[in-house]
């Protein structure tokens, strides 16, 4: 079994694509108009096989934007250099929920994406 995609609700596809590519460092794996009214954008972290499908929700789902993980991190990503990411987040005015800290397992930072979902980035210590 393999994860085909995870949907992330956003308000604007172009702004979301820009954020995930230029701030989080993801790569675009699909960006195409599948009908005259439907654009499909999928992004994923580099060296990952888990794509995120950026979706503008229907009207009755708009209240879920930015709330997909509740008060918890929607996604936890492992990275090799969380300190550099912290600087990148600061330079892009990303909201930092929990600043970079050292935990027993490694370094960790919790941030919000452009619509308010929480993402945790972890740099694990070598064991």
N, CA, C and O atoms as CSV, one atom per row, in Angstrom:
chain,resi,resn,atom,element,x,y,z
A,1,UNK,N,N,0.838,-1.167,0.000
A,1,UNK,CA,C,0.000,0.000,0.000
A,1,UNK,C,C,0.889,1.239,0.000
A,1,UNK,O,O,1.971,1.246,0.587
A,2,UNK,N,N,0.413,2.280,-0.668
A,2,UNK,CA,C,1.175,3.512,-0.786
A,2,UNK,C,C,0.205,4.688,-0.699
A,2,UNK,O,O,-0.922,4.605,-1.186
A,3,UNK,N,N,0.640,5.770,-0.083
A,3,UNK,CA,C,-0.187,6.972,-0.041
A,3,UNK,C,C,-0.163,7.601,-1.431
A,3,UNK,O,O,0.906,7.920,-1.952
A,4,UNK,N,N,-1.344,7.779,-2.033
A,4,UNK,CA,C,-1.422,8.383,-3.368
A,4,UNK,C,C,-1.327,9.898,-3.275
A,4,UNK,O,O,-0.606,10.528,-4.048
A,5,UNK,N,N,-2.058,10.483,-2.326
A,5,UNK,CA,C,-1.977,11.919,-2.093
A,5,UNK,C,C,-2.726,12.277,-0.821
A,5,UNK,O,O,-3.597,11.539,-0.360
A,6,UNK,N,N,-2.367,13.425,-0.265
A,6,UNK,CA,C,-3.042,13.987,0.894
A,6,UNK,C,C,-3.536,15.363,0.470
A,6,UNK,O,O,-2.758,16.173,-0.033
A,7,UNK,N,N,-4.797,15.627,0.663
A,7,UNK,CA,C,-5.368,16.911,0.261
A,7,UNK,C,C,-5.144,17.970,1.336
A,7,UNK,O,O,-5.359,17.732,2.524
A,8,UNK,N,N,-4.710,19.137,0.889
A,8,UNK,CA,C,-4.548,20.297,1.759
A,8,UNK,C,C,-5.490,21.375,1.239
A,8,UNK,O,O,-5.381,21.806,0.091
A,9,UNK,N,N,-6.415,21.807,2.089
A,9,UNK,CA,C,-7.378,22.830,1.696
A,9,UNK,C,C,-6.715,24.205,1.746
A,9,UNK,O,O,-6.065,24.559,2.730
A,10,UNK,N,N,-6.889,24.975,0.671
A,10,UNK,CA,C,-6.281,26.304,0.566
A,10,UNK,C,C,-7.308,27.290,0.000
A,10,UNK,O,O,-8.347,26.889,-0.524
A,11,UNK,N,N,-7.005,28.561,0.114
A,11,UNK,CA,C,-7.915,29.580,-0.417
A,11,UNK,C,C,-7.585,29.969,-1.853
A,11,UNK,O,O,-8.462,30.412,-2.594
A,12,UNK,N,N,-6.330,29.806,-2.248
A,12,UNK,CA,C,-5.876,30.235,-3.570
A,12,UNK,C,C,-4.783,29.279,-4.048
A,12,UNK,O,O,-3.742,29.149,-3.405
A,13,UNK,N,N,-5.021,28.620,-5.162
A,13,UNK,CA,C,-4.066,27.617,-5.649
A,13,UNK,C,C,-2.703,28.200,-5.994
A,13,UNK,O,O,-1.678,27.626,-5.626
A,14,UNK,N,N,-2.673,29.326,-6.690
A,14,UNK,CA,C,-1.395,29.908,-7.109
A,14,UNK,C,C,-0.571,30.344,-5.897
A,14,UNK,O,O,0.635,30.099,-5.849
A,15,UNK,N,N,-1.211,30.985,-4.922
A,15,UNK,CA,C,-0.488,31.412,-3.714
A,15,UNK,C,C,-0.008,30.206,-2.917
A,15,UNK,O,O,1.094,30.222,-2.370
A,16,UNK,N,N,-0.826,29.165,-2.849
A,16,UNK,CA,C,-0.434,27.960,-2.116
A,16,UNK,C,C,0.753,27.279,-2.795
A,16,UNK,O,O,1.701,26.861,-2.130
A,17,UNK,N,N,0.696,27.171,-4.100
A,17,UNK,CA,C,1.810,26.569,-4.837
A,17,UNK,C,C,3.093,27.351,-4.563
A,17,UNK,O,O,4.130,26.753,-4.276
A,18,UNK,N,N,3.033,28.670,-4.648
A,18,UNK,CA,C,4.198,29.514,-4.398
A,18,UNK,C,C,4.734,29.293,-2.986
A,18,UNK,O,O,5.945,29.178,-2.794
A,19,UNK,N,N,3.845,29.233,-1.999
A,19,UNK,CA,C,4.258,29.038,-0.614
A,19,UNK,C,C,4.960,27.694,-0.431
A,19,UNK,O,O,6.065,27.638,0.110
A,20,UNK,N,N,4.331,26.628,-0.872
A,20,UNK,CA,C,4.905,25.303,-0.634
A,20,UNK,C,C,6.220,25.093,-1.388
A,20,UNK,O,O,7.104,24.382,-0.910
A,21,UNK,N,N,6.346,25.707,-2.552
A,21,UNK,CA,C,7.588,25.571,-3.320
A,21,UNK,C,C,8.676,26.492,-2.773
A,21,UNK,O,O,9.795,26.045,-2.520
A,22,UNK,N,N,8.362,27.761,-2.589
A,22,UNK,CA,C,9.394,28.736,-2.238
A,22,UNK,C,C,9.673,28.863,-0.749
A,22,UNK,O,O,10.748,29.328,-0.369
A,23,UNK,N,N,8.744,28.466,0.097
A,23,UNK,CA,C,8.966,28.561,1.537
A,23,UNK,C,C,9.311,27.194,2.125
A,23,UNK,O,O,10.320,27.051,2.815
A,24,UNK,N,N,8.489,26.206,1.858
A,24,UNK,CA,C,8.743,24.870,2.402
A,24,UNK,C,C,9.744,24.074,1.560
A,24,UNK,O,O,10.246,23.046,2.016
A,25,UNK,N,N,10.038,24.524,0.352
A,25,UNK,CA,C,11.025,23.846,-0.483
A,25,UNK,C,C,10.518,22.596,-1.181
A,25,UNK,O,O,11.311,21.744,-1.581
A,26,UNK,N,N,9.200,22.479,-1.332
A,26,UNK,CA,C,8.622,21.328,-2.018
A,26,UNK,C,C,8.846,21.459,-3.516
A,26,UNK,O,O,9.224,22.522,-4.009
A,27,UNK,N,N,8.611,20.373,-4.230
A,27,UNK,CA,C,8.675,20.401,-5.686
A,27,UNK,C,C,7.291,20.142,-6.254
A,27,UNK,O,O,6.479,19.435,-5.656
A,28,UNK,N,N,7.035,20.719,-7.409
A,28,UNK,CA,C,5.755,20.515,-8.090
A,28,UNK,C,C,5.847,19.231,-8.883
A,28,UNK,O,O,6.763,19.056,-9.687
A,29,UNK,N,N,4.902,18.329,-8.660
A,29,UNK,CA,C,4.890,17.095,-9.446
A,29,UNK,C,C,3.737,17.073,-10.442
A,29,UNK,O,O,3.717,16.250,-11.357
A,30,UNK,N,N,2.769,17.987,-10.262
A,30,UNK,CA,C,1.683,18.120,-11.226
A,30,UNK,C,C,1.091,19.512,-11.109
A,30,UNK,O,O,0.813,19.989,-10.009
A,31,UNK,N,N,0.904,20.153,-12.237
A,31,UNK,CA,C,0.208,21.435,-12.305
A,31,UNK,C,C,-0.416,21.498,-13.681
A,31,UNK,O,O,0.240,21.837,-14.665
A,32,UNK,N,N,-1.689,21.166,-13.734
A,32,UNK,CA,C,-2.357,21.155,-15.032
A,32,UNK,C,C,-3.842,21.437,-14.901
A,32,UNK,O,O,-4.470,21.166,-13.878
A,33,UNK,N,N,-4.370,21.984,-15.968
A,33,UNK,CA,C,-5.808,22.183,-16.071
A,33,UNK,C,C,-6.389,20.872,-16.601
A,33,UNK,O,O,-6.102,20.478,-17.732
A,34,UNK,N,N,-7.197,20.203,-15.796
A,34,UNK,CA,C,-7.783,18.931,-16.218
A,34,UNK,C,C,-9.139,19.141,-16.892
A,34,UNK,O,O,-9.602,18.294,-17.656
A,35,UNK,N,N,-9.762,20.267,-16.603
A,35,UNK,CA,C,-10.943,20.733,-17.344
A,35,UNK,C,C,-10.784,22.235,-17.469
A,35,UNK,O,O,-9.813,22.794,-16.959
A,36,UNK,N,N,-11.699,22.891,-18.125
A,36,UNK,CA,C,-11.592,24.345,-18.270
A,36,UNK,C,C,-11.740,25.068,-16.936
A,36,UNK,O,O,-11.359,26.233,-16.815
A,37,UNK,N,N,-12.291,24.383,-15.932
A,37,UNK,CA,C,-12.513,25.012,-14.630
A,37,UNK,C,C,-11.724,24.367,-13.487
A,37,UNK,O,O,-11.731,24.885,-12.371
A,38,UNK,N,N,-11.055,23.259,-13.743
A,38,UNK,CA,C,-10.393,22.546,-12.648
A,38,UNK,C,C,-8.898,22.434,-12.889
A,38,UNK,O,O,-8.445,21.847,-13.872
A,39,UNK,N,N,-8.140,23.016,-11.959
A,39,UNK,CA,C,-6.682,22.948,-11.980
A,39,UNK,C,C,-6.237,21.987,-10.890
A,39,UNK,O,O,-6.710,22.066,-9.756
A,40,UNK,N,N,-5.334,21.086,-11.228
A,40,UNK,CA,C,-4.793,20.139,-10.263
A,40,UNK,C,C,-3.332,20.497,-10.007
A,40,UNK,O,O,-2.508,20.553,-10.919
A,41,UNK,N,N,-3.048,20.735,-8.734
A,41,UNK,CA,C,-1.663,21.008,-8.326
A,41,UNK,C,C,-1.309,20.032,-7.219
A,41,UNK,O,O,-1.987,19.952,-6.195
A,42,UNK,N,N,-0.220,19.284,-7.451
A,42,UNK,CA,C,0.312,18.392,-6.428
A,42,UNK,C,C,1.771,18.765,-6.200
A,42,UNK,O,O,2.542,18.945,-7.143
A,43,UNK,N,N,2.127,18.877,-4.927
A,43,UNK,CA,C,3.499,19.187,-4.535
A,43,UNK,C,C,3.949,18.127,-3.539
A,43,UNK,O,O,3.128,17.452,-2.919
A,44,UNK,N,N,5.246,17.992,-3.396
A,44,UNK,CA,C,5.753,17.049,-2.400
A,44,UNK,C,C,7.135,17.482,-1.940
A,44,UNK,O,O,7.866,18.145,-2.676
A,45,UNK,N,N,7.486,17.101,-0.714
A,45,UNK,CA,C,8.851,17.383,-0.264
A,45,UNK,C,C,9.842,16.670,-1.181
A,45,UNK,O,O,9.571,15.580,-1.685
A,46,UNK,N,N,10.977,17.297,-1.384
A,46,UNK,CA,C,12.015,16.646,-2.198
A,46,UNK,C,C,12.425,15.343,-1.538
A,46,UNK,O,O,12.477,15.250,-0.312
A,47,UNK,N,N,12.713,14.349,-2.341
A,47,UNK,CA,C,13.103,13.011,-1.876
A,47,UNK,C,C,11.990,12.317,-1.100
A,47,UNK,O,O,12.262,11.518,-0.204
A,48,UNK,N,N,10.751,12.616,-1.435
A,48,UNK,CA,C,9.598,12.010,-0.778
A,48,UNK,C,C,8.686,11.406,-1.828
A,48,UNK,O,O,8.705,11.805,-2.993
A,49,UNK,N,N,7.900,10.452,-1.407
A,49,UNK,CA,C,6.901,9.855,-2.297
A,49,UNK,C,C,5.494,10.141,-1.817
A,49,UNK,O,O,4.555,9.436,-2.185
A,50,UNK,N,N,5.337,11.183,-0.985
A,50,UNK,CA,C,4.023,11.520,-0.461
A,50,UNK,C,C,3.607,12.891,-0.987
A,50,UNK,O,O,4.054,13.918,-0.475
A,51,UNK,N,N,2.759,12.907,-2.000
A,51,UNK,CA,C,2.336,14.191,-2.566
A,51,UNK,C,C,1.169,14.810,-1.792
A,51,UNK,O,O,0.345,14.115,-1.198
A,52,UNK,N,N,1.136,16.135,-1.826
A,52,UNK,CA,C,0.043,16.906,-1.254
A,52,UNK,C,C,-0.724,17.553,-2.400
A,52,UNK,O,O,-0.152,18.254,-3.235
A,53,UNK,N,N,-2.018,17.305,-2.420
A,53,UNK,CA,C,-2.905,17.840,-3.446
A,53,UNK,C,C,-3.497,19.133,-2.891
A,53,UNK,O,O,-4.229,19.107,-1.902
A,54,UNK,N,N,-3.184,20.257,-3.518
A,54,UNK,CA,C,-3.705,21.550,-3.076
A,54,UNK,C,C,-5.108,21.723,-3.633
A,54,UNK,O,O,-5.322,21.618,-4.841
A,55,UNK,N,N,-6.055,21.985,-2.756
A,55,UNK,CA,C,-7.465,21.984,-3.142
A,55,UNK,C,C,-8.170,23.216,-2.582
A,55,UNK,O,O,-8.026,23.537,-1.402
A,56,UNK,N,N,-8.935,23.909,-3.436
A,56,UNK,CA,C,-9.854,24.945,-2.965
A,56,UNK,C,C,-11.170,24.231,-2.698
A,56,UNK,O,O,-11.770,23.676,-3.619
A,57,UNK,N,N,-11.629,24.237,-1.444
A,57,UNK,CA,C,-12.819,23.454,-1.087
A,57,UNK,C,C,-14.123,24.070,-1.584
A,57,UNK,O,O,-14.181,25.238,-1.967
A,58,UNK,N,N,-15.156,23.250,-1.563
A,58,UNK,CA,C,-16.503,23.719,-1.865
A,58,UNK,C,C,-16.938,24.668,-0.748
A,58,UNK,O,O,-16.331,24.691,0.323
A,59,UNK,N,N,-17.973,25.437,-0.993
A,59,UNK,CA,C,-18.438,26.427,-0.017
A,59,UNK,C,C,-18.721,25.830,1.355
A,59,UNK,O,O,-18.381,26.436,2.371
A,60,UNK,N,N,-19.340,24.644,1.403
A,60,UNK,CA,C,-19.698,24.056,2.697
A,60,UNK,C,C,-18.490,23.481,3.445
A,60,UNK,O,O,-18.634,23.019,4.577
A,61,UNK,N,N,-17.316,23.502,2.834
A,61,UNK,CA,C,-16.099,23.002,3.477
A,61,UNK,C,C,-15.107,24.110,3.804
A,61,UNK,O,O,-14.079,23.846,4.427
A,62,UNK,N,N,-15.392,25.342,3.399
A,62,UNK,CA,C,-14.431,26.443,3.574
A,62,UNK,C,C,-14.041,26.667,5.030
A,62,UNK,O,O,-12.933,27.130,5.305
A,63,UNK,N,N,-14.924,26.350,5.960
A,63,UNK,CA,C,-14.614,26.531,7.381
A,63,UNK,C,C,-13.493,25.597,7.856
A,63,UNK,O,O,-12.935,25.794,8.935
A,64,UNK,N,N,-13.172,24.596,7.060
A,64,UNK,CA,C,-12.116,23.645,7.418
A,64,UNK,C,C,-10.721,24.121,7.016
A,64,UNK,O,O,-9.721,23.542,7.441
A,65,UNK,N,N,-10.650,25.168,6.203
A,65,UNK,CA,C,-9.350,25.680,5.764
A,65,UNK,C,C,-8.535,26.101,6.985
A,65,UNK,O,O,-9.005,26.873,7.821
A,66,UNK,N,N,-7.325,25.591,7.076
A,66,UNK,CA,C,-6.429,25.922,8.176
A,66,UNK,C,C,-6.705,25.161,9.458
A,66,UNK,O,O,-6.022,25.367,10.461
A,67,UNK,N,N,-7.700,24.284,9.438
A,67,UNK,CA,C,-8.097,23.557,10.639
A,67,UNK,C,C,-7.964,22.043,10.486
A,67,UNK,O,O,-8.483,21.300,11.319
A,68,UNK,N,N,-7.293,21.577,9.460
A,68,UNK,CA,C,-7.268,20.149,9.164
A,68,UNK,C,C,-6.613,19.312,10.245
A,68,UNK,O,O,-6.954,18.140,10.410
A,69,UNK,N,N,-5.686,19.887,10.979
A,69,UNK,CA,C,-5.033,19.145,12.056
A,69,UNK,C,C,-5.522,19.539,13.438
A,69,UNK,O,O,-4.958,19.109,14.444
A,70,UNK,N,N,-6.565,20.352,13.495
A,70,UNK,CA,C,-7.028,20.851,14.788
A,70,UNK,C,C,-5.931,21.683,15.432
A,70,UNK,O,O,-5.331,22.530,14.771
A,71,UNK,N,N,-5.663,21.459,16.696
A,71,UNK,CA,C,-4.600,22.181,17.398
A,71,UNK,C,C,-3.267,21.454,17.342
A,71,UNK,O,O,-2.313,21.857,18.007
A,72,UNK,N,N,-3.193,20.408,16.572
A,72,UNK,CA,C,-1.966,19.618,16.462
A,72,UNK,C,C,-1.325,19.829,15.093
A,72,UNK,O,O,-1.927,20.399,14.183
A,73,UNK,N,N,-0.097,19.357,14.975
A,73,UNK,CA,C,0.565,19.407,13.675
A,73,UNK,C,C,-0.178,18.515,12.697
A,73,UNK,O,O,-0.427,17.343,12.977
A,74,UNK,N,N,-0.526,19.069,11.560
A,74,UNK,CA,C,-1.160,18.289,10.502
A,74,UNK,C,C,-0.158,17.299,9.919
A,74,UNK,O,O,-0.494,16.150,9.631
A,75,UNK,N,N,1.075,17.765,9.750
A,75,UNK,CA,C,2.130,16.947,9.153
A,75,UNK,C,C,3.419,17.158,9.944
A,75,UNK,O,O,3.726,18.275,10.360
A,76,UNK,N,N,4.160,16.088,10.145
A,76,UNK,CA,C,5.492,16.160,10.753
A,76,UNK,C,C,6.484,15.695,9.696
A,76,UNK,O,O,6.397,14.573,9.196
A,77,UNK,N,N,7.418,16.560,9.365
A,77,UNK,CA,C,8.393,16.269,8.325
A,77,UNK,C,C,9.787,16.175,8.923
A,77,UNK,O,O,10.176,17.007,9.742
A,78,UNK,N,N,10.532,15.165,8.515
A,78,UNK,CA,C,11.934,15.056,8.917
A,78,UNK,C,C,12.780,15.816,7.914
A,78,UNK,O,O,12.546,15.757,6.706
A,79,UNK,N,N,13.767,16.529,8.434
A,79,UNK,CA,C,14.650,17.322,7.592
A,79,UNK,C,C,16.084,17.161,8.076
A,79,UNK,O,O,16.325,16.693,9.189
A,80,UNK,N,N,17.022,17.546,7.241
A,80,UNK,CA,C,18.431,17.416,7.609
A,80,UNK,C,C,18.992,18.682,8.238
A,80,UNK,O,O,20.041,18.632,8.881
A,81,UNK,N,N,18.312,19.827,8.068
A,81,UNK,CA,C,18.848,21.090,8.591
A,81,UNK,C,C,17.708,22.019,8.989
A,81,UNK,O,O,17.341,22.922,8.237
A,82,UNK,N,N,17.160,21.794,10.162
A,82,UNK,CA,C,16.026,22.587,10.625
A,82,UNK,C,C,16.446,24.029,10.945
A,82,UNK,O,O,15.615,24.935,10.881
A,83,UNK,N,N,17.701,24.250,11.282
A,83,UNK,CA,C,18.174,25.602,11.577
A,83,UNK,C,C,18.092,26.488,10.333
A,83,UNK,O,O,17.664,27.639,10.416
A,84,UNK,N,N,18.496,25.958,9.192
A,84,UNK,CA,C,18.388,26.715,7.936
A,84,UNK,C,C,16.931,26.974,7.580
A,84,UNK,O,O,16.587,28.045,7.081
A,85,UNK,N,N,16.081,25.990,7.839
A,85,UNK,CA,C,14.653,26.185,7.581
A,85,UNK,C,C,14.093,27.299,8.457
A,85,UNK,O,O,13.289,28.108,7.995
A,86,UNK,N,N,14.511,27.343,9.712
A,86,UNK,CA,C,14.037,28.401,10.601
A,86,UNK,C,C,14.368,29.776,10.015
A,86,UNK,O,O,13.522,30.670,10.021
A,87,UNK,N,N,15.578,29.948,9.515
A,87,UNK,CA,C,15.965,31.229,8.916
A,87,UNK,C,C,15.123,31.533,7.680
A,87,UNK,O,O,14.725,32.676,7.456
A,88,UNK,N,N,14.858,30.512,6.888
A,88,UNK,CA,C,14.027,30.696,5.702
A,88,UNK,C,C,12.609,31.099,6.103
A,88,UNK,O,O,12.018,31.991,5.494
A,89,UNK,N,N,12.066,30.443,7.123
A,89,UNK,CA,C,10.728,30.783,7.598
A,89,UNK,C,C,10.679,32.232,8.072
A,89,UNK,O,O,9.734,32.959,7.764
A,90,UNK,N,N,11.683,32.645,8.810
A,90,UNK,CA,C,11.722,34.024,9.305
A,90,UNK,C,C,11.794,35.014,8.143
A,90,UNK,O,O,11.126,36.048,8.164
A,91,UNK,N,N,12.596,34.701,7.141
A,91,UNK,CA,C,12.751,35.625,6.007
A,91,UNK,C,C,11.474,35.732,5.175
A,91,UNK,O,O,11.281,36.715,4.460
A,92,UNK,N,N,10.601,34.723,5.265
A,92,UNK,CA,C,9.319,34.747,4.545
A,92,UNK,C,C,8.153,35.100,5.467
A,92,UNK,O,O,6.993,34.970,5.078
A,93,UNK,N,N,8.455,35.542,6.677
A,93,UNK,CA,C,7.433,35.952,7.658
A,93,UNK,C,C,6.425,34.851,7.957
A,93,UNK,O,O,5.237,35.117,8.143
A,94,UNK,N,N,6.908,33.611,8.000
A,94,UNK,CA,C,6.062,32.480,8.367
A,94,UNK,C,C,5.792,32.553,9.868
A,94,UNK,O,O,6.697,32.841,10.651
A,95,UNK,N,N,4.563,32.295,10.260
A,95,UNK,CA,C,4.221,32.326,11.685
A,95,UNK,C,C,4.834,31.106,12.369
A,95,UNK,O,O,4.539,29.964,12.018
A,96,UNK,N,N,5.690,31.373,13.347
A,96,UNK,CA,C,6.333,30.305,14.112
A,96,UNK,C,C,5.524,30.105,15.393
A,96,UNK,O,O,5.437,31.005,16.228
A,97,UNK,N,N,4.939,28.933,15.536
A,97,UNK,CA,C,4.100,28.607,16.690
A,97,UNK,C,C,4.975,28.239,17.892
A,97,UNK,O,O,4.781,28.749,18.995
A,98,UNK,N,N,5.927,27.358,17.661
A,98,UNK,CA,C,6.893,26.979,18.696
A,98,UNK,C,C,8.277,27.138,18.086
A,98,UNK,O,O,8.618,26.448,17.125
A,99,UNK,N,N,9.080,28.048,18.643
A,99,UNK,CA,C,10.405,28.293,18.087
A,99,UNK,C,C,11.289,27.048,18.123
A,99,UNK,O,O,11.019,26.075,18.828
A,100,UNK,N,N,12.332,27.124,17.349
A,100,UNK,CA,C,13.301,26.027,17.293
A,100,UNK,C,C,13.769,25.681,18.699
A,100,UNK,O,O,14.177,26.555,19.465
A,101,UNK,N,N,13.705,24.391,19.028
A,101,UNK,CA,C,14.180,23.933,20.333
A,101,UNK,C,C,14.853,22.579,20.161
A,101,UNK,O,O,14.666,21.884,19.162
A,102,UNK,N,N,15.632,22.235,21.156
A,102,UNK,CA,C,16.278,20.932,21.169
A,102,UNK,C,C,15.503,20.024,22.106
A,102,UNK,O,O,15.238,20.375,23.255
A,103,UNK,N,N,15.146,18.859,21.600
A,103,UNK,CA,C,14.437,17.838,22.369
A,103,UNK,C,C,15.357,16.622,22.466
A,103,UNK,O,O,16.391,16.585,21.799
A,104,UNK,N,N,15.002,15.628,23.283
A,104,UNK,CA,C,15.865,14.446,23.408
A,104,UNK,C,C,16.137,13.729,22.080
A,104,UNK,O,O,17.179,13.094,21.922
A,105,UNK,N,N,15.212,13.829,21.137
A,105,UNK,CA,C,15.351,13.129,19.857
A,105,UNK,C,C,15.981,13.966,18.758
A,105,UNK,O,O,16.393,13.430,17.730
A,106,UNK,N,N,16.060,15.307,18.968
A,106,UNK,CA,C,16.610,16.170,17.934
A,106,UNK,C,C,16.125,17.599,18.072
A,106,UNK,O,O,15.684,18.016,19.143
A,107,UNK,N,N,16.208,18.347,16.979
A,107,UNK,CA,C,15.751,19.741,16.961
A,107,UNK,C,C,14.403,19.804,16.254
A,107,UNK,O,O,14.149,19.061,15.307
A,108,UNK,N,N,13.542,20.706,16.730
A,108,UNK,CA,C,12.182,20.750,16.203
A,108,UNK,C,C,11.658,22.185,16.191
A,108,UNK,O,O,11.990,22.990,17.061
A,109,UNK,N,N,10.828,22.489,15.183
A,109,UNK,CA,C,10.150,23.778,15.076
A,109,UNK,C,C,8.739,23.522,14.563
A,109,UNK,O,O,8.521,22.640,13.732
A,110,UNK,N,N,7.782,24.301,15.065
A,110,UNK,CA,C,6.385,24.180,14.649
A,110,UNK,C,C,5.956,25.500,14.026
A,110,UNK,O,O,6.066,26.554,14.653
A,111,UNK,N,N,5.467,25.442,12.788
A,111,UNK,CA,C,5.069,26.643,12.052
A,111,UNK,C,C,3.679,26.459,11.455
A,111,UNK,O,O,3.131,25.357,11.424
A,112,UNK,N,N,3.123,27.584,10.978
A,112,UNK,CA,C,1.854,27.535,10.252
A,112,UNK,C,C,2.111,27.743,8.775
A,112,UNK,O,O,3.004,28.496,8.386
A,113,UNK,N,N,1.317,27.065,7.953
A,113,UNK,CA,C,1.371,27.330,6.521
A,113,UNK,C,C,0.559,28.595,6.227
A,113,UNK,O,O,0.111,29.266,7.157
A,114,UNK,N,N,0.367,28.921,4.972
A,114,UNK,CA,C,-0.270,30.182,4.615
A,114,UNK,C,C,-1.747,30.264,4.986
A,114,UNK,O,O,-2.317,31.355,4.959
A,115,UNK,N,N,-2.385,29.148,5.330
A,115,UNK,CA,C,-3.793,29.189,5.733
A,115,UNK,C,C,-4.003,28.823,7.193
A,115,UNK,O,O,-5.136,28.847,7.674
A,116,UNK,N,N,-2.931,28.484,7.913
A,116,UNK,CA,C,-3.047,28.226,9.345
A,116,UNK,C,C,-2.864,26.791,9.796
A,116,UNK,O,O,-2.904,26.529,10.998
A,117,UNK,N,N,-2.664,25.844,8.878
A,117,UNK,CA,C,-2.361,24.476,9.298
A,117,UNK,C,C,-0.980,24.454,9.942
A,117,UNK,O,O,-0.081,25.191,9.538
A,118,UNK,N,N,-0.827,23.609,10.939
A,118,UNK,CA,C,0.443,23.513,11.650
A,118,UNK,C,C,1.309,22.397,11.046
A,118,UNK,O,O,0.822,21.301,10.767
A,119,UNK,N,N,2.574,22.692,10.855
A,119,UNK,CA,C,3.551,21.756,10.302
A,119,UNK,C,C,4.748,21.719,11.242
A,119,UNK,O,O,5.261,22.760,11.654
A,120,UNK,N,N,5.182,20.524,11.573
A,120,UNK,CA,C,6.351,20.369,12.441
A,120,UNK,C,C,7.514,19.849,11.601
A,120,UNK,O,O,7.367,18.896,10.835
A,121,UNK,N,N,8.661,20.484,11.756
A,121,UNK,CA,C,9.873,20.072,11.069
A,121,UNK,C,C,10.866,19.576,12.106
A,121,UNK,O,O,11.153,20.273,13.080
A,122,UNK,N,N,11.392,18.374,11.902
A,122,UNK,CA,C,12.235,17.707,12.878
A,122,UNK,C,C,13.563,17.317,12.236
A,122,UNK,O,O,13.598,16.730,11.154
A,123,UNK,N,N,14.643,17.650,12.915
A,123,UNK,CA,C,15.971,17.165,12.535
A,123,UNK,C,C,16.402,16.212,13.638
A,123,UNK,O,O,16.761,16.637,14.736
A,124,UNK,N,N,16.363,14.935,13.342
A,124,UNK,CA,C,16.670,13.906,14.360
A,124,UNK,C,C,18.180,13.803,14.564
A,124,UNK,O,O,18.975,13.935,13.634
A,125,UNK,N,N,18.537,13.559,15.837
A,125,UNK,CA,C,19.935,13.273,16.138
A,125,UNK,C,C,20.243,11.864,15.645
A,125,UNK,O,O,19.376,10.990,15.651
A,126,UNK,N,N,21.482,11.654,15.220
A,126,UNK,CA,C,21.900,10.299,14.820
A,126,UNK,C,C,21.933,9.420,16.059
A,126,UNK,O,O,22.431,9.823,17.110
A,127,UNK,N,N,21.395,8.213,15.921
A,127,UNK,CA,C,21.397,7.314,17.087
A,127,UNK,C,C,22.447,6.248,16.960
A,127,UNK,O,O,22.586,5.410,17.850
